[in-house]
Amino acid sequence: MADRYVTFALFALAAALSGDMRVIAVTFAILAVPGLGDTVIYARAGHSFRKHLAAGLAALFVSALAFAAIPTNGAA
């Protein structure tokens, strides 16, 4: 599992370093999927799922902030 988390961290870092809000928004929306998916899996199995839920919601929050930061005046 460590390789999975390192890979996610590298994707997040690359998106953040790009400085492009569209890239950041989409990347973090995609990164939310495994966290929220694991939440469902762990909850159904009766295991603690709070860390997965927190990670998924945090990624969605970053994605929403990045989408909100995209200029709406037609500038690229």
NORRA-V183650 format. One record per backbone hydrogen bond with DSSP energy under -1.0 kcal/mol. CO is the residue of the C=O (numbers start at 0). NH is the residue of the N-H. If there is no record, write none. Layout:
# NORRA-V183650
co->CO nh->NH
co->CO nh->NH
This chain:
# NORRA-V183650
co->0 nh->4
co->1 nh->5
co->2 nh->6
co->3 nh->7
co->4 nh->8
co->5 nh->9
co->6 nh->10
co->7 nh->11
co->8 nh->12
co->9 nh->13
co->10 nh->14
co->11 nh->15
co->12 nh->16
co->13 nh->17
co->19 nh->23
co->20 nh->24
co->21 nh->25
co->22 nh->26
co->23 nh->27
co->24 nh->28
co->25 nh->29
co->26 nh->30
co->27 nh->31
co->31 nh->35
co->32 nh->36
co->33 nh->37
co->34 nh->38
co->35 nh->39
co->36 nh->40
co->37 nh->41
co->38 nh->42
co->39 nh->43
co->40 nh->44
co->41 nh->46
co->42 nh->45
co->48 nh->52
co->49 nh->53
co->50 nh->54
co->51 nh->55
co->52 nh->56
co->53 nh->57
co->54 nh->58
co->55 nh->59
co->56 nh->60
co->57 nh->61
co->58 nh->62
co->59 nh->63
co->60 nh->64
co->61 nh->65
co->62 nh->66
co->63 nh->67
co->64 nh->68
co->66 nh->69
